[in-house]
Amino acid sequence: MYRFYTSVVFHGSLLHVLFNMLALVPLGTELERIMGSVRLLFLMFLLATTNAIFHLIIAFLAAYNPLYPLHFLVDECSIGFSGVIFSMIVIETSLSGVQTRRCIAS
C-alpha cells in the first residue's frame, strides 16, 4: 500500500519535479478556487490512488499475458506526479464551463 503514495513523492530528476510543480501551481490554484482546499486535497489523494491502481492493473495484464509474458513488469514502479497532473487537467477542463474548443484560423 505504501507504493501507491511514495511513487507520487519520488521523481526521476530535478527537472521532473520542476515541470510537475510548474504545472501544479496554475492548475492547483484554479481547482482550489473552484472546489475549495479540502476537496482538492481529497481529490489529489483519490487521483494518486486510482493512478496507482491503474498502473498495477496494466502491469499485471502485461506480466501475465499468455502470448508474451513480461513478468519483470510487476516489480517496476511508477514515479512522479504526472498522472495526477494529467487527471487534474481533465477535471479542470470539465469544470471550467468551456463547451467546445475552437481553432481560430488566421
All heavy atoms as an XYZ file, in Angstrom:
837
protein
N       0.823     -1.202      0.000
C       0.000      0.000      0.000
C       0.861      1.258      0.000
O       0.452      2.275     -0.538
C      -0.922     -0.047      1.216
C      -1.920      1.046      1.235
S      -3.039      0.908     -0.147
C      -4.499      1.498      0.540
N       2.034      1.188      0.621
C       2.891      2.364      0.674
C       3.381      2.770     -0.706
O       3.705      3.928     -0.939
C       4.075      2.129      1.611
C       5.073      1.129      1.099
C       6.164      1.545      0.349
C       4.914     -0.224      1.343
C       7.076      0.630     -0.138
C       5.818     -1.141      0.864
C       6.902     -0.714      0.122
O       7.794     -1.616     -0.372
N       3.428      1.824     -1.658
C       3.905      2.136     -3.005
C       2.960      3.080     -3.740
O       3.366      3.777     -4.654
C       4.068      0.858     -3.817
C       5.258      0.041     -3.392
C       5.345     -1.246     -4.135
N       5.581     -1.027     -5.551
C       5.738     -2.003     -6.411
N       5.686     -3.257     -6.014
N       5.943     -1.744     -7.682
N       1.698      3.096     -3.352
C       0.735      3.983     -4.005
C       1.130      5.447     -3.839
O       1.026      6.232     -4.765
C      -0.657      3.790     -3.416
C      -1.373      2.556     -3.895
C      -0.703      1.522     -4.513
C      -2.728      2.443     -3.712
C      -1.368      0.402     -4.952
C      -3.410      1.325     -4.142
C      -2.724      0.297     -4.761
N       1.569      5.804     -2.653
C       1.802      7.216     -2.354
C       3.268      7.617     -2.441
O       3.568      8.766     -2.714
C       1.209      7.560     -0.990
C      -0.256      7.214     -0.944
C      -0.716      6.133     -0.227
C      -1.179      7.952     -1.685
C      -2.056      5.792     -0.222
C      -2.514      7.604     -1.696
C      -2.949      6.537     -0.963
O      -4.266      6.195     -0.969
N       4.171      6.685     -2.196
C       5.584      7.032     -2.337
C       5.968      7.237     -3.792
O       6.883      7.999     -4.083
C       6.494      5.966     -1.709
O       6.199      4.694     -2.288
C       6.331      5.931     -0.213
N       5.265      6.590     -4.715
C       5.567      6.798     -6.138
C       5.219      8.219     -6.579
O       5.819      8.736     -7.515
C       4.821      5.784     -6.995
O       3.427      5.974     -6.910
N       4.279      8.847     -5.919
C       3.921     10.229     -6.245
C       4.964     11.203     -5.708
O       5.250     12.223     -6.316
C       2.516     10.558     -5.669
C       2.180     12.012     -5.839
C       1.460      9.707     -6.331
N       5.585     10.858     -4.587
C       6.553     11.750     -3.956
C       7.903     11.713     -4.670
O       8.521     12.747     -4.896
C       6.711     11.385     -2.467
C       7.778     12.220     -1.821
C       5.388     11.558     -1.742
N       8.364     10.513     -5.032
C       9.673     10.381     -5.666
C       9.589     10.719     -7.148
O       8.599     10.425     -7.808
C      10.219      8.965     -5.489
C      10.509      8.636     -4.066
C       9.884      7.578     -3.439
C      11.407      9.393     -3.337
C      10.143      7.274     -2.122
C      11.680      9.096     -2.019
C      11.040      8.037     -1.412
N      10.647     11.352     -7.652
C      10.698     11.758     -9.051
C      11.995     11.274     -9.681
O      12.938     10.915     -8.984
C      10.595     13.280     -9.167
C       9.213     13.785     -8.938
N       8.639     13.820     -7.690
C       8.284     14.262     -9.790
C       7.413     14.317     -7.787
N       7.167     14.589     -9.048
N      12.032     11.306    -11.001
C      13.195     10.819    -11.723
C      14.377     11.761    -11.697
O      15.521     11.333    -11.702
N      14.116     13.047    -11.683
C      15.197     14.032    -11.674
C      14.656     15.349    -11.137
O      13.459     15.498    -10.887
C      15.751     14.225    -13.087
O      14.785     14.845    -13.909
N      15.547     16.304    -10.998
C      15.148     17.629    -10.534
C      14.262     18.335    -11.564
O      13.325     19.053    -11.197
C      16.396     18.461    -10.228
C      16.228     19.609     -9.246
C      15.606     19.130     -7.952
C      17.565     20.250     -8.974
N      14.535     18.112    -12.846
C      13.680     18.691    -13.890
C      12.272     18.109    -13.838
O      11.296     18.814    -14.118
C      14.286     18.454    -15.270
C      15.361     19.423    -15.698
C      15.950     18.990    -17.029
C      14.822     20.826    -15.785
N      12.169     16.831    -13.506
C      10.869     16.197    -13.378
C      10.043     16.878    -12.291
O       8.860     17.193    -12.476
C      11.075     14.718    -13.068
C       9.850     13.890    -13.181
N       9.806     12.583    -12.777
C       8.605     14.149    -13.625
C       8.602     12.093    -12.977
N       7.843     13.037    -13.486
N      10.652     17.142    -11.158
C       9.977     17.850    -10.064
C       9.602     19.258    -10.508
O       8.480     19.722    -10.277
C      10.867     17.913     -8.808
C      10.217     18.737     -7.715
C      11.190     16.536     -8.299
N      10.534     19.944    -11.157
C      10.303     21.322    -11.580
C       9.117     21.429    -12.529
O       8.228     22.263    -12.333
C      11.567     21.882    -12.245
C      11.445     23.301    -12.794
C      11.358     24.303    -11.656
C      12.611     23.605    -13.701
N       9.066     20.585    -13.546
C       7.969     20.676    -14.514
C       6.637     20.240    -13.910
O       5.590     20.817    -14.251
C       8.291     19.870    -15.770
C       9.311     20.541    -16.646
C      10.457     19.883    -17.013
C       9.121     21.839    -17.095
C      11.408     20.493    -17.813
C      10.050     22.466    -17.899
C      11.197     21.792    -18.254
N       6.660     19.264    -13.014
C       5.416     18.894    -12.343
C       4.887     20.034    -11.482
O       3.689     20.321    -11.469
C       5.621     17.649    -11.485
C       5.516     16.371    -12.267
O       4.923     16.326    -13.334
N       6.092     15.326    -11.742
N       5.767     20.715    -10.779
C       5.329     21.809     -9.923
C       4.935     23.040    -10.733
O       4.021     23.775    -10.354
C       6.406     22.160     -8.900
C       6.674     21.051     -7.891
S       5.183     20.476     -7.048
C       5.007     18.818     -7.678
N       5.613     23.261    -11.871
C       5.205     24.359    -12.750
C       3.811     24.128    -13.329
O       3.071     25.077    -13.587
C       6.213     24.540    -13.886
C       7.507     25.247    -13.518
C       8.477     25.222    -14.701
C       7.238     26.674    -13.087
N       3.456     22.892    -13.529
C       2.097     22.581    -13.992
C       1.095     22.640    -12.842
O      -0.056     23.028    -13.038
C       2.071     21.205    -14.637
N       1.539     22.264    -11.643
C       0.624     22.208    -10.499
C       0.211     23.583    -10.002
O      -0.937     23.760     -9.577
C       1.262     21.413     -9.355
C       0.432     21.277     -8.093
C      -0.816     20.456     -8.371
C       1.246     20.656     -6.983
N       1.093     24.559    -10.057
C       0.787     25.871     -9.471
C      -0.434     26.530    -10.134
O      -1.408     26.844     -9.444
C       2.028     26.789     -9.493
C       1.660     28.217     -9.154
C       3.076     26.279     -8.529
N      -0.456     26.755    -11.448
C      -1.663     27.380    -12.003
C      -2.876     26.464    -11.987
O      -4.003     26.910    -11.750
C      -1.266     27.739    -13.437
C      -0.127     26.863    -13.763
C       0.562     26.550    -12.474
N      -2.645     25.182    -12.197
C      -3.746     24.232    -12.208
C      -4.348     24.062    -10.820
O      -5.575     24.045    -10.653
C      -3.234     22.892    -12.738
C      -4.238     21.806    -13.001
C      -5.214     22.246    -14.077
C      -3.505     20.560    -13.438
N      -3.485     23.946     -9.817
C      -3.958     23.780     -8.442
C      -4.680     25.002     -7.913
O      -5.680     24.873     -7.202
N      -4.195     26.198     -8.260
C      -4.875     27.403     -7.778
C      -6.258     27.543     -8.406
O      -7.200     27.952     -7.729
C      -4.041     28.657     -8.068
O      -3.709     28.701     -9.457
C      -2.778     28.672     -7.247
N      -6.377     27.185     -9.667
C      -7.685     27.266    -10.324
C      -8.651     26.235     -9.746
O      -9.814     26.548     -9.463
C      -7.533     27.070    -11.836
C      -8.813     27.162    -12.607
C      -9.465     28.534    -12.555
O      -8.770     29.529    -12.291
O     -10.688     28.616    -12.781
N      -8.175     25.014     -9.551
C      -9.043     23.993     -8.967
C      -9.381     24.296     -7.514
O     -10.490     24.029     -7.062
C      -8.388     22.615     -9.071
C      -8.541     21.917    -10.413
C      -7.747     20.629    -10.432
C      -9.987     21.647    -10.718
N      -8.454     24.887     -6.777
C      -8.739     25.256     -5.390
C      -9.790     26.363     -5.338
O     -10.642     26.376     -4.455
C      -7.466     25.702     -4.693
C      -7.652     25.933     -3.223
C      -6.359     26.301     -2.525
O      -5.380     26.650     -3.210
O      -6.347     26.244     -1.292
N      -9.737     27.282     -6.299
C     -10.752     28.338     -6.360
C     -12.125     27.746     -6.650
O     -13.130     28.148     -6.064
C     -10.379     29.351     -7.447
C     -11.309     30.553     -7.507
C     -11.002     31.427     -8.704
N     -11.224     30.765     -9.971
C     -12.422     30.550    -10.533
N     -13.506     30.931     -9.905
N     -12.529     29.954    -11.694
N     -12.180     26.764     -7.540
C     -13.460     26.162     -7.922
C     -13.988     25.225     -6.836
O     -15.166     25.270     -6.479
C     -13.307     25.392     -9.259
C     -12.999     26.349    -10.402
C     -14.568     24.598     -9.575
C     -12.618     25.666    -11.696
N     -13.098     24.364     -6.279
C     -13.545     23.280     -5.408
C     -13.357     23.547     -3.923
O     -14.083     22.989     -3.107
C     -12.774     21.998     -5.753
C     -12.938     21.531     -7.156
S     -11.868     20.150     -7.538
C     -12.508     18.925     -6.458
N     -12.364     24.324     -3.571
C     -12.021     24.504     -2.156
C     -10.812     23.652     -1.792
O     -10.474     22.687     -2.477
N     -10.165     24.003     -0.698
C      -8.907     23.359     -0.302
C      -9.088     21.904      0.116
O      -8.300     21.044     -0.270
C      -8.269     24.131      0.842
O      -7.996     25.445      0.452
N     -10.099     21.632      0.912
C     -10.280     20.277      1.438
C     -10.658     19.319      0.315
O     -10.127     18.206      0.226
C     -11.344     20.273      2.558
C     -11.635     18.866      3.034
C     -10.902     21.151      3.701
N     -11.549     19.735     -0.563
C     -11.933     18.874     -1.686
C     -10.764     18.640     -2.635
O     -10.621     17.546     -3.181
C     -13.095     19.489     -2.453
C     -14.405     19.351     -1.746
C     -15.516     19.856     -2.606
N     -16.770     19.791     -1.901
C     -17.844     20.450     -2.254
N     -17.817     21.227     -3.316
N     -18.946     20.330     -1.569
N      -9.933     19.650     -2.835
C      -8.770     19.485     -3.704
C      -7.787     18.492     -3.092
O      -7.241     17.637     -3.806
C      -8.081     20.824     -3.954
C      -6.839     20.770     -4.835
C      -7.194     20.279     -6.221
C      -6.174     22.125     -4.898
N      -7.556     18.567     -1.799
C      -6.665     17.618     -1.137
C      -7.211     16.198     -1.232
O      -6.471     15.255     -1.549
C      -6.472     18.011      0.326
C      -5.494     17.169      1.124
C      -4.084     17.319      0.558
C      -5.542     17.585      2.574
N      -8.503     16.032     -1.001
C      -9.137     14.725     -1.137
C      -9.027     14.230     -2.582
O      -8.754     13.052     -2.820
C     -10.603     14.796     -0.707
C     -11.351     13.519     -0.927
C     -11.121     12.416     -0.112
C     -12.266     13.416     -1.958
C     -11.802     11.228     -0.330
C     -12.949     12.235     -2.175
C     -12.719     11.140     -1.355
N      -9.232     15.122     -3.536
C      -9.137     14.757     -4.948
C      -7.730     14.290     -5.307
O      -7.560     13.306     -6.034
C      -9.536     15.941     -5.828
C      -9.426     15.715     -7.337
C     -10.522     14.784     -7.803
C      -9.481     17.033     -8.063
N      -6.722     14.962     -4.781
C      -5.351     14.572     -5.084
C      -5.016     13.200     -4.503
O      -4.343     12.394     -5.163
C      -4.383     15.647     -4.594
C      -4.482     16.909     -5.424
S      -3.590     18.303     -4.765
C      -1.930     17.789     -4.995
N      -5.482     12.889     -3.296
C      -5.290     11.543     -2.741
C      -6.042     10.499     -3.555
O      -5.532      9.408     -3.821
C      -5.742     11.483     -1.278
C      -4.721     11.984     -0.321
C      -4.978     13.099      0.448
C      -3.503     11.340     -0.176
C      -4.040     13.575      1.339
C      -2.552     11.809      0.718
C      -2.825     12.926      1.472
N      -7.254     10.832     -3.973
C      -8.049      9.918     -4.784
C      -7.389      9.661     -6.135
O      -7.312      8.518     -6.603
C      -9.456     10.483     -4.972
C     -10.429      9.624     -5.766
C     -10.785      8.375     -4.967
C     -11.681     10.420     -6.081
N      -6.878     10.712     -6.770
C      -6.209     10.551     -8.060
C      -4.918      9.771     -7.934
O      -4.591      8.954     -8.802
C      -5.952     11.917     -8.699
C      -7.181     12.687     -9.155
C      -6.783     14.057     -9.672
C      -7.944     11.919    -10.212
N      -4.165      9.991     -6.870
C      -2.929      9.228     -6.653
C      -3.247      7.744     -6.474
O      -2.540      6.878     -7.004
C      -2.177      9.766     -5.444
N      -4.312      7.453     -5.743
C      -4.710      6.063     -5.525
C      -5.173      5.406     -6.816
O      -4.745      4.293     -7.146
C      -5.823      5.992     -4.476
O      -5.398      6.653     -3.296
C      -6.194      4.554     -4.157
N      -6.039      6.071     -7.562
C      -6.553      5.469     -8.797
C      -5.458      5.334     -9.849
O      -5.437      4.338    -10.583
C      -7.732      6.276     -9.369
O      -7.338      7.633     -9.554
C      -8.932      6.195     -8.458
N      -4.533      6.292     -9.927
C      -3.433      6.152    -10.877
C      -2.543      4.972    -10.518
O      -2.082      4.248    -11.403
C      -2.606      7.442    -10.943
C      -3.297      8.504    -11.742
O      -3.958      8.217    -12.728
N      -3.150      9.748    -11.337
N      -2.303      4.748     -9.239
C      -1.501      3.597     -8.814
C      -2.224      2.289     -9.106
O      -1.595      1.307     -9.537
C      -1.185      3.710     -7.334
N      -3.529      2.257     -8.908
C      -4.303      1.050     -9.196
C      -4.287      0.759    -10.698
O      -4.092     -0.395    -11.112
C      -5.739      1.182     -8.654
C      -5.720      1.131     -7.130
C      -6.640      0.087     -9.214
C      -7.043      1.484     -6.481
N      -4.464      1.790    -11.523
C      -4.402      1.583    -12.979
C      -3.022      1.104    -13.404
O      -2.894      0.257    -14.291
C      -4.778      2.857    -13.731
C      -6.244      3.147    -13.733
C      -6.698      4.448    -13.641
C      -7.181      2.137    -13.825
C      -8.053      4.739    -13.634
C      -8.538      2.406    -13.819
C      -8.972      3.707    -13.731
N      -1.977      1.628    -12.779
C      -0.621      1.184    -13.097
C      -0.450     -0.295    -12.762
O       0.125     -1.050    -13.545
C       0.397      2.024    -12.328
C       1.797      1.578    -12.539
N       2.445      0.755    -11.660
C       2.673      1.807    -13.545
C       3.656      0.502    -12.101
N       3.819      1.136    -13.242
N      -0.956     -0.725    -11.608
C      -0.853     -2.131    -11.229
C      -1.666     -3.031    -12.146
O      -1.218     -4.128    -12.509
C      -1.307     -2.317     -9.783
C      -0.342     -1.848     -8.718
C      -0.974     -1.988     -7.341
C       0.946     -2.639     -8.790
N      -2.847     -2.597    -12.544
C      -3.675     -3.392    -13.458
C      -2.967     -3.589    -14.790
O      -2.893     -4.708    -15.320
C      -5.056     -2.741    -13.645
C      -5.889     -2.875    -12.378
C      -5.800     -3.355    -14.827
C      -7.177     -2.075    -12.378
N      -2.421     -2.518    -15.337
C      -1.719     -2.611    -16.611
C      -0.468     -3.472    -16.475
O      -0.155     -4.283    -17.360
C      -1.395     -1.204    -17.153
C      -2.684     -0.505    -17.542
C      -0.442     -1.269    -18.333
C      -2.529      0.964    -17.846
N       0.251     -3.337    -15.362
C       1.450     -4.157    -15.143
C       1.092     -5.639    -15.041
O       1.787     -6.483    -15.619
C       2.173     -3.693    -13.883
N       0.022     -5.969    -14.334
C      -0.380     -7.369    -14.215
C      -0.881     -7.922    -15.546
O      -0.617     -9.082    -15.881
C      -1.452     -7.547    -13.133
C      -0.887     -7.682    -11.759
C      -1.083     -6.696    -10.813
C      -0.148     -8.801    -11.401
C      -0.561     -6.812     -9.549
C       0.385     -8.933    -10.129
C       0.183     -7.937     -9.198
N      -1.599     -7.120    -16.313
C      -2.051     -7.584    -17.624
C      -0.880     -7.857    -18.557
O      -0.887     -8.825    -19.316
C      -3.001     -6.552    -18.254
C      -4.387     -6.461    -17.640
C      -5.178     -5.330    -18.289
C      -5.128     -7.778    -17.795
N       0.132     -7.001    -18.504
C       1.306     -7.210    -19.350
C       2.181     -8.345    -18.832
O       2.763     -9.100    -19.615
C       2.120     -5.929    -19.434
N       2.259     -8.498    -17.518
C       3.128     -9.524    -16.941
C       2.577    -10.931    -17.158
O       3.336    -11.869    -17.377
C       3.322     -9.268    -15.460
N       1.288    -11.071    -17.094
C       0.674    -12.387    -17.225
C      -0.052    -12.552    -18.550
O      -1.025    -13.292    -18.653
C      -0.247    -12.654    -16.032
C       0.521    -12.640    -14.742
C       0.396    -11.596    -13.841
C       1.409    -13.660    -14.448
C       1.131    -11.579    -12.665
C       2.147    -13.654    -13.280
C       1.997    -12.612    -12.395
O       2.736    -12.601    -11.243
N       0.441    -11.893    -19.564
C      -0.073    -12.032    -20.913
C       0.273    -13.430    -21.422
O       1.429    -13.830    -21.397
C       0.571    -10.954    -21.792
C       0.087    -10.991    -23.204
O      -0.772    -11.774    -23.563
N       0.654    -10.130    -24.024
N      -0.703    -14.201    -21.893
C      -0.393    -15.574    -22.322
C       0.458    -15.642    -23.602
O       1.167    -16.618    -23.810
C      -1.765    -16.211    -22.536
C      -2.710    -15.086    -22.673
C      -2.126    -13.920    -21.948
N       0.412    -14.613    -24.417
C       1.176    -14.650    -25.662
C       2.646    -14.308    -25.459
O       3.535    -14.956    -26.015
C       0.562    -13.686    -26.679
C      -0.874    -14.005    -27.104
C      -1.403    -12.926    -28.021
C      -0.931    -15.359    -27.768
N       2.904    -13.275    -24.672
C       4.278    -12.833    -24.443
C       4.385    -12.279    -23.029
O       4.289    -11.070    -22.819
C       4.661    -11.770    -25.483
C       6.118    -11.406    -25.479
C       7.074    -12.301    -25.941
C       6.537    -10.179    -24.994
C       8.405    -11.966    -25.942
C       7.868     -9.837    -24.986
C       8.800    -10.735    -25.460
O      10.116    -10.416    -25.456
N       4.545    -13.144    -22.035
C       4.562    -12.665    -20.639
C       5.835    -11.883    -20.314
O       6.931    -12.251    -20.720
C       4.492    -13.951    -19.830
C       4.981    -15.020    -20.738
C       4.674    -14.587    -22.130
N       5.656    -10.790    -19.621
C       6.753     -9.939    -19.172
C       6.675     -9.831    -17.650
O       6.173     -8.854    -17.100
C       6.662     -8.559    -19.821
C       6.674     -8.527    -21.344
C       6.289     -7.152    -21.850
C       8.030     -8.944    -21.869
N       7.175    -10.839    -16.960
C       6.997    -10.922    -15.511
C       7.731     -9.835    -14.742
O       7.362     -9.515    -13.619
C       7.439    -12.296    -15.012
C       6.589    -13.403    -15.537
N       5.281    -13.568    -15.158
C       6.852    -14.393    -16.421
C       4.766    -14.603    -15.779
N       5.704    -15.130    -16.560
N       8.754     -9.239    -15.325
C       9.504     -8.202    -14.607
C       8.700     -6.916    -14.428
O       9.030     -6.086    -13.591
C      10.814     -7.886    -15.340
C      10.629     -7.250    -16.683
C      10.598     -5.875    -16.817
C      10.485     -8.035    -17.820
C      10.426     -5.279    -18.050
C      10.305     -7.446    -19.067
C      10.276     -6.068    -19.180
N       7.622     -6.748    -15.200
C       6.835     -5.514    -15.102
C       6.087     -5.382    -13.775
O       5.734     -4.272    -13.378
C       5.843     -5.426    -16.259
C       6.456     -5.134    -17.626
C       5.384     -5.119    -18.687
C       7.198     -3.825    -17.609
N       5.850     -6.481    -13.090
C       5.162     -6.415    -11.797
C       6.038     -5.710    -10.767
O       5.541     -5.025     -9.878
C       4.762     -7.825    -11.330
C       4.110     -7.787     -9.966
C       3.833     -8.458    -12.331
N       7.346     -5.856    -10.893
C       8.263     -5.241     -9.926
C       8.616     -3.801    -10.278
O       9.270     -3.129     -9.490
C       9.550     -6.062     -9.836
C       9.283     -7.446     -9.292
O       8.352     -7.587     -8.478
O       9.990     -8.391     -9.695
N       8.227     -3.312    -11.425
C       8.511     -1.933    -11.819
C       7.590     -0.992    -11.057
O       6.473     -1.343    -10.691
C       8.290     -1.743    -13.321
C       9.203     -2.567    -14.187
C      10.627     -2.100    -14.133
O      10.855     -0.889    -14.061
O      11.512     -2.965    -14.155
N       8.055      0.226    -10.824
C       7.218      1.205    -10.142
C       7.102      2.465    -11.001
O       7.933      2.730    -11.852
C       7.778      1.549     -8.765
S       9.359      2.364     -8.829
N       6.057      3.181    -10.775
C       5.890      4.456    -11.459
C       6.435      5.554    -10.555
O       6.431      5.421     -9.331
C       4.418      4.713    -11.784
O       3.669      4.780    -10.603
N       6.916      6.621    -11.174
C       7.454      7.722    -10.378
C       6.845      9.024    -10.851
O       6.476      9.175    -12.007
C       8.996      7.798    -10.464
C       9.446      7.924    -11.904
C       9.635      6.622     -9.802
C      10.897      8.264    -12.064
N       6.706      9.947     -9.936
C       6.291     11.291    -10.287
C       4.824     11.570    -10.057
O       4.036     10.713     -9.692
N       4.499     12.801    -10.307
C       3.174     13.355    -10.061
C       2.415     13.571    -11.368
O       1.344     14.140    -11.391
C       3.372     14.687     -9.323
C       2.196     15.142     -8.508
C       1.786     14.421     -7.410
C       1.524     16.296     -8.840
C       0.717     14.851     -6.657
C       0.455     16.738     -8.096
C       0.049     16.002     -6.998
N       2.996     13.107    -12.477
C       2.448     13.420    -13.798
C       1.056     12.845    -14.019
O       0.208     13.490    -14.633
C       3.395     12.922    -14.881
O       4.662     13.480    -14.735
N       0.799     11.635    -13.541
C      -0.528     11.051    -13.706
C      -1.598     11.860    -12.999
O      -2.698     12.052    -13.513
N      -1.274     12.356    -11.814
C      -2.218     13.202    -11.071
C      -2.410     14.532    -11.798
O      -3.531     15.029    -11.905
C      -1.727     13.412     -9.622
C      -2.646     14.345     -8.864
C      -1.603     12.088     -8.902
N      -1.335     15.093    -12.334
C      -1.421     16.360    -13.077
C      -2.319     16.203    -14.301
O      -3.200     17.035    -14.554
C      -0.017     16.841    -13.501
C       0.830     17.182    -12.286
C      -0.092     18.009    -14.463
C       0.457     18.453    -11.598
N      -2.117     15.126    -15.068
C      -2.944     14.912    -16.261
C      -4.412     14.725    -15.891
O      -5.305     15.227    -16.579
C      -2.447     13.710    -17.058
C      -1.109     13.934    -17.711
C      -0.169     12.929    -17.756
C      -0.787     15.152    -18.288
C       1.058     13.121    -18.343
C       0.443     15.364    -18.874
C       1.368     14.346    -18.909
N      -4.668     14.009    -14.805
C      -6.047     13.834    -14.354
C      -6.661     15.158    -13.916
O      -7.839     15.423    -14.173
C      -6.097     12.834    -13.201
O      -5.563     11.605    -13.580
N      -5.858     15.994    -13.253
C      -6.347     17.297    -12.819
C      -6.632     18.211    -14.017
O      -7.552     19.030    -13.973
C      -5.351     17.955    -11.873
C      -5.295     17.290    -10.515
S      -3.967     17.892     -9.471
C      -4.489     19.564     -9.161
N      -5.878     18.082    -15.081
C      -6.136     18.861    -16.303
C      -7.502     18.496    -16.866
O      -8.284     19.380    -17.252
C      -5.020     18.629    -17.336
C      -3.728     19.291    -16.881
C      -5.435     19.148    -18.717
C      -2.519     18.939    -17.720
N      -7.816     17.209    -16.896
C      -9.121     16.769    -17.403
C     -10.246     17.298    -16.517
O     -11.267     17.795    -17.015
C      -9.171     15.233    -17.502
C     -10.566     14.742    -17.813
C      -8.179     14.737    -18.534
N     -10.071     17.228    -15.211
C     -11.104     17.701    -14.283
C     -11.277     19.208    -14.393
O     -12.405     19.714    -14.420
C     -10.761     17.268    -12.852
C     -10.893     15.761    -12.735
C     -11.643     17.972    -11.837
C     -10.350     15.194    -11.456
N     -10.175     19.945    -14.471
C     -10.267     21.402    -14.585
C     -10.939     21.809    -15.890
O     -11.739     22.744    -15.924
C      -8.870     22.022    -14.488
C      -8.864     23.505    -14.264
C      -8.875     24.310    -15.556
O      -8.372     23.806    -16.565
O      -9.403     25.438    -15.538
N     -10.654     21.099    -16.959
C     -11.294     21.403    -18.237
C     -12.791     21.143    -18.178
O     -13.588     21.927    -18.691
C     -10.666     20.558    -19.358
O      -9.265     20.808    -19.392
C     -11.259     20.905    -20.707
N     -13.194     20.063    -17.509
C     -14.620     19.761    -17.428
C     -15.355     20.722    -16.488
O     -16.528     21.001    -16.681
C     -14.844     18.323    -16.985
O     -14.429     18.149    -15.659
N     -14.658     21.244    -15.467
C     -15.298     22.167    -14.534
C     -15.246     23.622    -14.973
O     -15.933     24.458    -14.403
C     -14.638     22.061    -13.151
C     -14.873     20.776    -12.377
C     -14.104     20.810    -11.072
C     -16.349     20.562    -12.126
N     -14.447     23.933    -15.986
C     -14.279     25.336    -16.370
C     -15.480     25.909    -17.105
O     -15.600     27.111    -17.217
C     -13.019     25.504    -17.222
O     -13.193     24.858    -18.466
N     -16.339     25.050    -17.608
C     -17.526     25.546    -18.291
C     -17.343     25.758    -19.772
O     -18.259     26.217    -20.451
N     -16.192     25.433    -20.309
C     -15.967     25.580    -21.744
C     -16.681     24.442    -22.447
O     -16.462     23.277    -22.166
C     -14.449     25.540    -22.065
C     -14.204     25.585    -23.555
C     -13.742     26.671    -21.361
N     -17.584     24.787    -23.354
C     -18.369     23.771    -24.042
C     -17.612     23.141    -25.208
O     -17.665     21.958    -25.426
C     -19.687     24.372    -24.552
C     -20.577     24.870    -23.432
C     -21.050     23.746    -22.539
O     -21.295     22.638    -22.990
N     -21.137     24.015    -21.244
N     -16.905     23.974    -25.984
C     -16.181     23.459    -27.138
C     -14.828     24.148    -27.214
O     -14.636     25.243    -26.702
C     -16.926     23.718    -28.455
O     -17.113     25.120    -28.611
C     -18.273     23.023    -28.492
N     -13.918     23.502    -27.873
C     -12.602     24.072    -28.164
C     -12.586     24.362    -29.647
O     -12.707     23.468    -30.469
C     -11.498     23.106    -27.803
C     -11.510     22.664    -26.377
C     -10.545     23.489    -25.613
N     -10.518     23.023    -24.220
C     -10.309     23.822    -23.232
N     -10.065     25.082    -23.420
N     -10.294     23.364    -22.011
N     -12.464     25.620    -29.987
C     -12.474     26.009    -31.406
C     -11.093     26.481    -31.815
O     -10.430     27.203    -31.098
C     -13.475     27.120    -31.660
C     -14.891     26.666    -31.435
C     -15.850     27.744    -31.787
N     -17.185     27.310    -31.398
C     -18.264     28.017    -31.610
N     -18.166     29.184    -32.179
N     -19.425     27.555    -31.271
N     -10.712     26.077    -33.003
C      -9.468     26.524    -33.576
C      -9.771     27.724    -34.447
O     -10.556     27.636    -35.394
C      -8.826     25.396    -34.390
S      -7.267     25.863    -35.118
N      -9.161     28.846    -34.137
C      -9.406     30.069    -34.895
C      -8.329     30.175    -35.946
O      -7.150     30.318    -35.642
C      -9.399     31.305    -33.982
C     -10.489     31.158    -32.926
C      -9.581     32.558    -34.800
C     -10.460     32.242    -31.878
N      -8.744     30.079    -37.191
C      -7.788     30.190    -38.298
C      -7.535     31.666    -38.607
O      -8.458     32.468    -38.686
C      -8.328     29.470    -39.524
N      -6.285     31.991    -38.768
C      -5.973     33.402    -39.057
C      -5.598     33.604    -40.499
O      -5.456     32.765    -41.285
C      -4.837     33.881    -38.173
O      -3.757     33.010    -38.205
